[in-house]
Amino acid sequence: MAATATLSSKYQISIPKSVRDEQHWQAGQQFVFIPKGKGMLVMPVPSFEQLKGIAVGADPTDFRDRNDRF
């Protein structure tokens, strides 16, 4: 069964311990909220170290510039 939580009167949600342990989430960690239809995707904000090398092998010749956005 999925873990559940209740929205408090102060609009706060406590993440169940089983979820925190499984995801290795720590106190003070920042999260991003991404709307998905009628739900919300909650993901930890990655550190710069975690993003290092994410674009290795990307083709830099076909990119959009600010001038071709409008």
Secondary structure as UniProt FT lines:
FT   TURN            9..10
FT   HELIX           17..23
FT   TURN            27..28
FT   STRAND          31..36
FT   TURN            37..38
FT   STRAND          39..44
FT   HELIX           48..51
FT   TURN            52..57
FT   TURN            60..61
FT   HELIX           66..68
//
